[in-house]
Amino acid sequence: MRAIPTSYIVEGSILAENLYTVDGRVLIKKGTVLNDNLKIKIETNRIFTVYIEDIHCKTEVNRLLDQGFRVKGALIVKELFDAAKKNEDIFDQHNALIKYAEDVLYEIRSYQKVQIEYVDIKNIDNYLYSSAINVAILSALIGWQLGLGSDAVKQLFLGAIYHDIGIALVPKNIIYKTEPLTLEEKKHILLHPLHGYNFLKDKNYISAYVKKIVLQHHEHIDGSGYPSQNTKDEIDKMSQIVGLADIYDAMTSDRPYRRATSPKEAIEYIHANKGKIFFLDVAEAFIDRITPYPRGTVVKMSNGMPAVVEKINDKWPLRPIIKLIYKTTSGYYYETIELMKRQNLLIEEVIYDTI
């Protein structure tokens, strides 16, 4: 299976995982043969990336968490954020979230040392809620990588779920606007961490760790972040973990105003900013866990040949084991190459066309 933009769907492609509506119902089932009408249905539901089965790679990408479990979490977050919009108490939703966090952390604990290769497919209208789950999972994995204990990781997970609750208080027309924001609209966005913190600060059933994450997740160690332009010594490391995971998830997700970037591009951005806007150890822990070229990714090599990523090299993720793809009149044949042993052969770019 491999992830492709919906614009690259061709007649006869087979969907490799369920697609869901905003309210958690199955939109199109895994195994469905796609056509132009279904492509329109998918895009009408504001989904612009899908996983398809691929003739060149039969291996399933490790999702870390069952897809249905992710959808369940997104619905809990939606209920939580909807209550916040109405300025209602969220005690019941918080308790449901604690139970969900415990269940998820139990499920993903066995993946503490596994390379992350799954890109979460989101409906744009459901982005805020689905993103909260993905950022929480990524944050927990970074926390474990940095040696945080179970209680700290649980608070990290909860803080990641809550991190954008302030966005729920921003008018919807601003969140989903595709045109450039006005100065006043930008101010709403820049102040969302403060709005989220103010909503939570008097709720004594929510920890100080969570509240600080909500307030500081957009702060950068060079003082270029917001809302308070905090610098290195003023920023809590747990807030930075969530902030970094949030940036990665945002870059690799489709948004109203742009399509997703590749994991490699997002990793390159994080690498370029480690020690600048991100704590060095947090950025390196994250980079160590994320796969720039997930299995099944089809790439163009420096010799002009197409290839498919066959196996991830944990120590050298930019040098995976690949299979060069040769097309013949009777089908395909492949040449397996360990890129660590072929220093003159490089991956140039990810490609999405049918080979």
VEXLUM-436413 format. One record per residue (C-alpha): x, y, z. Coordinates in nm, 3 decimals. Layout:
BEGIN
<atom c1="X" c2="Y" c3="Z"/>
...
! end
This chain:
BEGIN
<atom c1="0.000" c2="0.000" c3="0.000"/>
<atom c1="0.106" c2="0.357" c3="-0.054"/>
<atom c1="-0.036" c2="0.705" c3="0.004"/>
<atom c1="-0.115" c2="0.916" c3="-0.303"/>
<atom c1="-0.293" c2="1.249" c3="-0.362"/>
<atom c1="-0.647" c2="1.193" c3="-0.491"/>
<atom c1="-0.554" c2="1.374" c3="-0.812"/>
<atom c1="-0.340" c2="1.069" c3="-0.900"/>
<atom c1="-0.619" c2="0.812" c3="-0.856"/>
<atom c1="-0.668" c2="0.615" c3="-1.177"/>
<atom c1="-0.960" c2="0.396" c3="-1.280"/>
<atom c1="-0.920" c2="0.055" c3="-1.116"/>
<atom c1="-0.712" c2="0.165" c3="-0.815"/>
<atom c1="-0.806" c2="-0.032" c3="-0.503"/>
<atom c1="-0.861" c2="0.153" c3="-0.175"/>
<atom c1="-0.625" c2="0.013" c3="0.092"/>
<atom c1="-0.806" c2="0.146" c3="0.401"/>
<atom c1="-1.150" c2="0.278" c3="0.495"/>
<atom c1="-1.233" c2="0.642" c3="0.439"/>
<atom c1="-1.455" c2="0.814" c3="0.697"/>
<atom c1="-1.698" c2="1.106" c3="0.702"/>
<atom c1="-1.666" c2="1.393" c3="0.949"/>
<atom c1="-1.910" c2="1.221" c3="1.189"/>
<atom c1="-1.716" c2="0.892" c3="1.189"/>
<atom c1="-1.923" c2="0.689" c3="0.942"/>
<atom c1="-1.750" c2="0.478" c3="0.678"/>
<atom c1="-1.757" c2="0.672" c3="0.351"/>
<atom c1="-1.590" c2="0.411" c3="0.128"/>
<atom c1="-1.475" c2="0.068" c3="0.242"/>
<atom c1="-1.127" c2="-0.074" c3="0.213"/>
<atom c1="-1.100" c2="-0.294" c3="-0.098"/>
<atom c1="-1.332" c2="-0.078" c3="-0.309"/>
<atom c1="-1.227" c2="-0.043" c3="-0.674"/>
<atom c1="-1.208" c2="0.329" c3="-0.743"/>
<atom c1="-1.339" c2="0.515" c3="-1.046"/>
<atom c1="-1.396" c2="0.876" c3="-1.147"/>
<atom c1="-1.733" c2="0.899" c3="-0.967"/>
<atom c1="-1.584" c2="0.770" c3="-0.642"/>
<atom c1="-1.290" c2="1.007" c3="-0.683"/>
<atom c1="-1.538" c2="1.296" c3="-0.700"/>
<atom c1="-1.717" c2="1.160" c3="-0.391"/>
<atom c1="-1.388" c2="1.145" c3="-0.199"/>
<atom c1="-1.287" c2="1.499" c3="-0.292"/>
<atom c1="-1.639" c2="1.631" c3="-0.224"/>
<atom c1="-1.592" c2="1.502" c3="0.130"/>
<atom c1="-1.269" c2="1.707" c3="0.143"/>
<atom c1="-1.030" c2="1.413" c3="0.151"/>
<atom c1="-0.732" c2="1.471" c3="-0.076"/>
<atom c1="-0.495" c2="1.185" c3="0.010"/>
<atom c1="-0.575" c2="0.811" c3="0.015"/>
<atom c1="-0.394" c2="0.483" c3="0.062"/>
<atom c1="-0.420" c2="0.247" c3="-0.234"/>
<atom c1="-0.304" c2="-0.108" c3="-0.289"/>
<atom c1="0.001" c2="-0.116" c3="-0.512"/>
<atom c1="0.130" c2="-0.386" c3="-0.740"/>
<atom c1="0.490" c2="-0.302" c3="-0.651"/>
<atom c1="0.456" c2="-0.335" c3="-0.271"/>
<atom c1="0.218" c2="-0.574" c3="-0.096"/>
<atom c1="0.334" c2="-0.480" c3="0.256"/>
<atom c1="0.096" c2="-0.284" c3="0.477"/>
<atom c1="0.231" c2="0.029" c3="0.644"/>
<atom c1="0.236" c2="0.004" c3="1.025"/>
<atom c1="-0.053" c2="0.226" c3="1.139"/>
<atom c1="0.054" c2="0.211" c3="1.509"/>
<atom c1="-0.312" c2="0.234" c3="1.606"/>
<atom c1="-0.621" c2="0.073" c3="1.456"/>
<atom c1="-0.798" c2="0.312" c3="1.222"/>
<atom c1="-1.131" c2="0.274" c3="1.399"/>
<atom c1="-0.961" c2="0.357" c3="1.730"/>
<atom c1="-0.829" c2="0.681" c3="1.577"/>
<atom c1="-1.179" c2="0.773" c3="1.458"/>
<atom c1="-1.320" c2="0.703" c3="1.806"/>
<atom c1="-1.064" c2="0.940" c3="1.955"/>
<atom c1="-1.140" c2="1.213" c3="1.703"/>
<atom c1="-1.510" c2="1.196" c3="1.798"/>
<atom c1="-1.420" c2="1.234" c3="2.169"/>
<atom c1="-1.207" c2="1.538" c3="2.083"/>
<atom c1="-1.491" c2="1.684" c3="1.874"/>
<atom c1="-1.730" c2="1.652" c3="2.167"/>
<atom c1="-1.471" c2="1.815" c3="2.394"/>
<atom c1="-1.406" c2="2.106" c3="2.158"/>
<atom c1="-1.778" c2="2.156" c3="2.086"/>
<atom c1="-1.837" c2="2.194" c3="2.462"/>
<atom c1="-1.552" c2="2.447" c3="2.478"/>
<atom c1="-1.713" c2="2.652" c3="2.197"/>
<atom c1="-2.027" c2="2.675" c3="2.410"/>
<atom c1="-1.820" c2="2.760" c3="2.720"/>
<atom c1="-1.957" c2="2.452" c3="2.895"/>
<atom c1="-1.777" c2="2.250" c3="3.159"/>
<atom c1="-1.575" c2="1.963" c3="3.010"/>
<atom c1="-1.536" c2="1.740" c3="3.318"/>
<atom c1="-1.717" c2="1.441" c3="3.161"/>
<atom c1="-1.531" c2="1.472" c3="2.830"/>
<atom c1="-1.201" c2="1.500" c3="3.020"/>
<atom c1="-1.268" c2="1.175" c3="3.205"/>
<atom c1="-1.352" c2="1.001" c3="2.877"/>
<atom c1="-1.029" c2="1.137" c3="2.734"/>
<atom c1="-0.822" c2="1.003" c3="3.026"/>
<atom c1="-0.963" c2="0.654" c3="2.965"/>
<atom c1="-0.893" c2="0.686" c3="2.593"/>
<atom c1="-0.535" c2="0.804" c3="2.660"/>
<atom c1="-0.469" c2="0.504" c3="2.886"/>
<atom c1="-0.604" c2="0.264" c3="2.624"/>
<atom c1="-0.402" c2="0.418" c3="2.340"/>
<atom c1="-0.077" c2="0.429" c3="2.538"/>
<atom c1="-0.124" c2="0.063" c3="2.626"/>
<atom c1="-0.180" c2="-0.021" c3="2.258"/>
<atom c1="0.121" c2="0.170" c3="2.122"/>
<atom c1="0.369" c2="0.091" c3="2.401"/>
<atom c1="0.506" c2="-0.203" c3="2.202"/>
<atom c1="0.596" c2="0.037" c3="1.917"/>
<atom c1="0.832" c2="0.253" c3="2.126"/>
<atom c1="1.131" c2="0.161" c3="1.908"/>
<atom c1="0.952" c2="0.120" c3="1.574"/>
<atom c1="1.010" c2="0.369" c3="1.290"/>
<atom c1="0.697" c2="0.576" c3="1.222"/>
<atom c1="0.591" c2="0.540" c3="0.859"/>
<atom c1="0.216" c2="0.607" c3="0.863"/>
<atom c1="0.068" c2="0.934" c3="0.741"/>
<atom c1="-0.274" c2="0.985" c3="0.898"/>
<atom c1="-0.542" c2="1.044" c3="0.632"/>
<atom c1="-0.773" c2="1.327" c3="0.738"/>
<atom c1="-1.093" c2="1.484" c3="0.616"/>
<atom c1="-1.010" c2="1.857" c3="0.601"/>
<atom c1="-1.330" c2="1.942" c3="0.790"/>
<atom c1="-1.228" c2="1.694" c3="1.063"/>
<atom c1="-0.864" c2="1.805" c3="1.069"/>
<atom c1="-0.870" c2="1.970" c3="1.411"/>
<atom c1="-0.991" c2="1.654" c3="1.584"/>
<atom c1="-0.797" c2="1.393" c3="1.386"/>
<atom c1="-0.482" c2="1.601" c3="1.418"/>
<atom c1="-0.515" c2="1.607" c3="1.798"/>
<atom c1="-0.501" c2="1.225" c3="1.803"/>
<atom c1="-0.206" c2="1.205" c3="1.566"/>
<atom c1="-0.008" c2="1.474" c3="1.749"/>
<atom c1="-0.075" c2="1.295" c3="2.079"/>
<atom c1="0.057" c2="0.964" c3="1.942"/>
<atom c1="0.368" c2="1.129" c3="1.794"/>
<atom c1="0.430" c2="1.323" c3="2.117"/>
<atom c1="0.408" c2="1.010" c3="2.330"/>
<atom c1="0.657" c2="0.829" c3="2.107"/>
<atom c1="0.901" c2="1.122" c3="2.128"/>
<atom c1="0.854" c2="1.131" c3="2.504"/>
<atom c1="0.945" c2="0.766" c3="2.536"/>
<atom c1="1.243" c2="0.822" c3="2.302"/>
<atom c1="1.365" c2="1.096" c3="2.540"/>
<atom c1="1.326" c2="0.868" c3="2.841"/>
<atom c1="1.016" c2="1.020" c3="3.001"/>
<atom c1="0.833" c2="0.802" c3="3.251"/>
<atom c1="0.477" c2="0.670" c3="3.218"/>
<atom c1="0.308" c2="0.950" c3="3.414"/>
<atom c1="0.490" c2="1.222" c3="3.217"/>
<atom c1="0.404" c2="1.055" c3="2.885"/>
<atom c1="0.037" c2="1.037" c3="2.987"/>
<atom c1="0.034" c2="1.411" c3="3.062"/>
<atom c1="0.218" c2="1.471" c3="2.734"/>
<atom c1="-0.049" c2="1.275" c3="2.547"/>
<atom c1="-0.332" c2="1.468" c3="2.716"/>
<atom c1="-0.156" c2="1.801" c3="2.654"/>
<atom c1="-0.125" c2="1.712" c3="2.286"/>
<atom c1="-0.497" c2="1.634" c3="2.269"/>
<atom c1="-0.578" c2="1.972" c3="2.425"/>
<atom c1="-0.307" c2="2.175" c3="2.249"/>
<atom c1="-0.537" c2="2.335" c3="1.991"/>
<atom c1="-0.849" c2="2.374" c3="2.203"/>
<atom c1="-0.801" c2="2.748" c3="2.156"/>
<atom c1="-0.855" c2="2.699" c3="1.782"/>
<atom c1="-1.202" c2="2.566" c3="1.866"/>
<atom c1="-1.274" c2="2.915" c3="2.002"/>
<atom c1="-1.173" c2="3.083" c3="1.674"/>
<atom c1="-1.459" c2="3.148" c3="1.426"/>
<atom c1="-1.493" c2="2.857" c3="1.183"/>
<atom c1="-1.483" c2="3.082" c3="0.878"/>
<atom c1="-1.128" c2="3.183" c3="0.975"/>
<atom c1="-1.005" c2="2.828" c3="1.040"/>
<atom c1="-1.120" c2="2.699" c3="0.702"/>
<atom c1="-1.052" c2="3.012" c3="0.496"/>
<atom c1="-0.862" c2="2.943" c3="0.173"/>
<atom c1="-0.779" c2="3.308" c3="0.094"/>
<atom c1="-0.508" c2="3.509" c3="0.277"/>
<atom c1="-0.610" c2="3.606" c3="0.631"/>
<atom c1="-0.666" c2="3.969" c3="0.726"/>
<atom c1="-0.457" c2="4.123" c3="1.006"/>
<atom c1="-0.748" c2="4.083" c3="1.248"/>
<atom c1="-0.797" c2="3.718" c3="1.147"/>
<atom c1="-0.425" c2="3.649" c3="1.193"/>
<atom c1="-0.451" c2="3.795" c3="1.544"/>
<atom c1="-0.724" c2="3.540" c3="1.626"/>
<atom c1="-0.492" c2="3.257" c3="1.516"/>
<atom c1="-0.184" c2="3.392" c3="1.696"/>
<atom c1="-0.376" c2="3.425" c3="2.022"/>
<atom c1="-0.533" c2="3.078" c3="2.016"/>
<atom c1="-0.280" c2="2.929" c3="2.267"/>
<atom c1="-0.369" c2="3.205" c3="2.514"/>
<atom c1="-0.743" c2="3.159" c3="2.456"/>
<atom c1="-0.705" c2="2.785" c3="2.515"/>
<atom c1="-0.505" c2="2.841" c3="2.833"/>
<atom c1="-0.759" c2="3.092" c3="2.967"/>
<atom c1="-1.038" c2="2.842" c3="2.906"/>
<atom c1="-0.852" c2="2.569" c3="3.100"/>
<atom c1="-0.668" c2="2.761" c3="3.373"/>
<atom c1="-0.941" c2="2.744" c3="3.641"/>
<atom c1="-1.025" c2="2.376" c3="3.579"/>
<atom c1="-0.849" c2="2.206" c3="3.869"/>
<atom c1="-0.906" c2="1.857" c3="3.726"/>
<atom c1="-0.666" c2="1.941" c3="3.441"/>
<atom c1="-0.295" c2="1.933" c3="3.527"/>
<atom c1="-0.051" c2="2.223" c3="3.510"/>
<atom c1="0.149" c2="2.022" c3="3.253"/>
<atom c1="-0.146" c2="2.019" c3="3.013"/>
<atom c1="-0.217" c2="2.389" c3="3.063"/>
<atom c1="0.146" c2="2.484" c3="2.996"/>
<atom c1="0.152" c2="2.271" c3="2.678"/>
<atom c1="-0.160" c2="2.450" c3="2.554"/>
<atom c1="-0.004" c2="2.790" c3="2.626"/>
<atom c1="0.348" c2="2.724" c3="2.493"/>
<atom c1="0.321" c2="2.474" c3="2.205"/>
<atom c1="0.391" c2="2.747" c3="1.945"/>
<atom c1="0.686" c2="2.903" c3="2.128"/>
<atom c1="1.033" c2="2.870" c3="1.971"/>
<atom c1="1.365" c2="2.870" c3="2.155"/>
<atom c1="1.490" c2="3.171" c3="1.952"/>
<atom c1="1.193" c2="3.382" c3="2.062"/>
<atom c1="1.023" c2="3.376" c3="1.721"/>
<atom c1="0.715" c2="3.186" c3="1.839"/>
<atom c1="0.385" c2="3.301" c3="1.987"/>
<atom c1="0.189" c2="3.419" c3="2.183"/>
<atom c1="0.461" c2="3.539" c3="2.427"/>
<atom c1="0.786" c2="3.511" c3="2.225"/>
<atom c1="0.936" c2="3.297" c3="2.501"/>
<atom c1="1.298" c2="3.187" c3="2.462"/>
<atom c1="1.484" c2="2.866" c3="2.545"/>
<atom c1="1.497" c2="2.887" c3="2.925"/>
<atom c1="1.131" c2="2.990" c3="2.947"/>
<atom c1="0.986" c2="2.706" c3="2.738"/>
<atom c1="0.885" c2="2.375" c3="2.890"/>
<atom c1="1.030" c2="2.079" c3="2.701"/>
<atom c1="0.696" c2="1.895" c3="2.695"/>
<atom c1="0.546" c2="2.197" c3="2.517"/>
<atom c1="0.824" c2="2.180" c3="2.258"/>
<atom c1="0.762" c2="1.809" c3="2.198"/>
<atom c1="0.395" c2="1.876" c3="2.123"/>
<atom c1="0.480" c2="2.182" c3="1.915"/>
<atom c1="0.722" c2="1.987" c3="1.698"/>
<atom c1="0.479" c2="1.697" c3="1.652"/>
<atom c1="0.209" c2="1.952" c3="1.560"/>
<atom c1="0.431" c2="2.110" c3="1.292"/>
<atom c1="0.512" c2="1.770" c3="1.141"/>
<atom c1="0.146" c2="1.665" c3="1.138"/>
<atom c1="0.038" c2="1.998" c3="0.987"/>
<atom c1="0.299" c2="1.979" c3="0.711"/>
<atom c1="0.210" c2="1.621" c3="0.615"/>
<atom c1="-0.168" c2="1.685" c3="0.621"/>
<atom c1="-0.394" c2="1.835" c3="0.357"/>
<atom c1="-0.520" c2="2.179" c3="0.460"/>
<atom c1="-0.786" c2="2.409" c3="0.311"/>
<atom c1="-0.519" c2="2.633" c3="0.158"/>
<atom c1="-0.261" c2="2.372" c3="0.041"/>
<atom c1="-0.199" c2="2.000" c3="-0.010"/>
<atom c1="0.025" c2="1.788" c3="0.213"/>
<atom c1="0.403" c2="1.784" c3="0.185"/>
<atom c1="0.596" c2="1.456" c3="0.195"/>
<atom c1="0.743" c2="1.316" c3="0.521"/>
<atom c1="1.091" c2="1.380" c3="0.378"/>
<atom c1="1.020" c2="1.751" c3="0.324"/>
<atom c1="0.882" c2="1.783" c3="0.678"/>
<atom c1="1.185" c2="1.606" c3="0.826"/>
<atom c1="1.418" c2="1.833" c3="0.628"/>
<atom c1="1.242" c2="2.137" c3="0.778"/>
<atom c1="1.279" c2="2.000" c3="1.132"/>
<atom c1="1.644" c2="1.909" c3="1.067"/>
<atom c1="1.718" c2="2.260" c3="0.938"/>
<atom c1="1.566" c2="2.416" c3="1.251"/>
<atom c1="1.704" c2="2.191" c3="1.525"/>
<atom c1="1.889" c2="2.402" c3="1.779"/>
<atom c1="1.730" c2="2.712" c3="1.623"/>
<atom c1="1.359" c2="2.698" c3="1.694"/>
<atom c1="1.350" c2="2.343" c3="1.838"/>
<atom c1="1.544" c2="2.199" c3="2.130"/>
<atom c1="1.826" c2="1.995" c3="1.976"/>
<atom c1="1.749" c2="1.674" c3="2.168"/>
<atom c1="1.375" c2="1.696" c3="2.092"/>
<atom c1="1.434" c2="1.743" c3="1.718"/>
<atom c1="1.690" c2="1.463" c3="1.702"/>
<atom c1="1.464" c2="1.224" c3="1.894"/>
<atom c1="1.185" c2="1.299" c3="1.649"/>
<atom c1="1.403" c2="1.264" c3="1.339"/>
<atom c1="1.528" c2="0.929" c3="1.471"/>
<atom c1="1.171" c2="0.797" c3="1.479"/>
<atom c1="1.020" c2="0.923" c3="1.152"/>
<atom c1="1.071" c2="0.748" c3="0.821"/>
<atom c1="1.124" c2="0.992" c3="0.531"/>
<atom c1="1.038" c2="0.721" c3="0.277"/>
<atom c1="0.773" c2="0.480" c3="0.412"/>
<atom c1="0.760" c2="0.131" c3="0.266"/>
<atom c1="0.568" c2="0.130" c3="-0.060"/>
<atom c1="0.674" c2="0.483" c3="-0.153"/>
<atom c1="0.749" c2="0.504" c3="-0.527"/>
<atom c1="1.048" c2="0.725" c3="-0.601"/>
<atom c1="1.256" c2="0.849" c3="-0.891"/>
<atom c1="1.624" c2="0.760" c3="-0.862"/>
<atom c1="1.923" c2="0.967" c3="-0.973"/>
<atom c1="1.969" c2="0.731" c3="-1.270"/>
<atom c1="1.618" c2="0.819" c3="-1.389"/>
<atom c1="1.469" c2="0.481" c3="-1.293"/>
<atom c1="1.151" c2="0.441" c3="-1.085"/>
<atom c1="1.185" c2="0.235" c3="-0.768"/>
<atom c1="0.976" c2="0.129" c3="-0.469"/>
<atom c1="1.097" c2="0.146" c3="-0.109"/>
<atom c1="1.114" c2="-0.212" c3="0.013"/>
<atom c1="1.265" c2="-0.189" c3="0.362"/>
<atom c1="1.357" c2="0.092" c3="0.600"/>
<atom c1="1.716" c2="0.123" c3="0.721"/>
<atom c1="1.670" c2="0.222" c3="1.086"/>
<atom c1="2.018" c2="0.372" c3="1.119"/>
<atom c1="2.024" c2="0.543" c3="0.779"/>
<atom c1="1.660" c2="0.621" c3="0.686"/>
<atom c1="1.761" c2="0.819" c3="0.376"/>
<atom c1="1.931" c2="0.504" c3="0.242"/>
<atom c1="1.658" c2="0.235" c3="0.245"/>
<atom c1="1.653" c2="-0.091" c3="0.053"/>
<atom c1="1.475" c2="-0.028" c3="-0.277"/>
<atom c1="1.358" c2="-0.226" c3="-0.579"/>
<atom c1="1.424" c2="-0.072" c3="-0.919"/>
<atom c1="1.112" c2="-0.120" c3="-1.134"/>
<atom c1="1.157" c2="-0.252" c3="-1.489"/>
<atom c1="0.848" c2="-0.260" c3="-1.709"/>
<atom c1="0.830" c2="-0.521" c3="-1.985"/>
<atom c1="0.566" c2="-0.627" c3="-2.235"/>
<atom c1="0.468" c2="-0.913" c3="-2.005"/>
<atom c1="0.471" c2="-0.727" c3="-1.673"/>
<atom c1="0.740" c2="-0.611" c3="-1.432"/>
<atom c1="1.062" c2="-0.733" c3="-1.287"/>
<atom c1="1.264" c2="-0.583" c3="-1.004"/>
<atom c1="1.624" c2="-0.535" c3="-0.899"/>
<atom c1="1.677" c2="-0.513" c3="-0.523"/>
<atom c1="1.944" c2="-0.264" c3="-0.415"/>
<atom c1="2.076" c2="-0.169" c3="-0.070"/>
<atom c1="2.143" c2="0.201" c3="-0.110"/>
<atom c1="2.403" c2="0.188" c3="0.168"/>
<atom c1="2.612" c2="-0.022" c3="-0.072"/>
<atom c1="2.544" c2="0.199" c3="-0.376"/>
<atom c1="2.664" c2="0.544" c3="-0.271"/>
<atom c1="2.640" c2="0.674" c3="-0.628"/>
<atom c1="2.263" c2="0.607" c3="-0.646"/>
<atom c1="2.033" c2="0.857" c3="-0.474"/>
<atom c1="1.660" c2="0.910" c3="-0.429"/>
<atom c1="1.565" c2="1.228" c3="-0.615"/>
<atom c1="1.193" c2="1.264" c3="-0.545"/>
<atom c1="0.869" c2="1.091" c3="-0.452"/>
<atom c1="0.645" c2="1.017" c3="-0.752"/>
<atom c1="0.275" c2="0.932" c3="-0.756"/>
<atom c1="0.203" c2="0.834" c3="-1.115"/>
<atom c1="0.108" c2="0.475" c3="-1.193"/>
<atom c1="0.418" c2="0.288" c3="-1.309"/>
! end
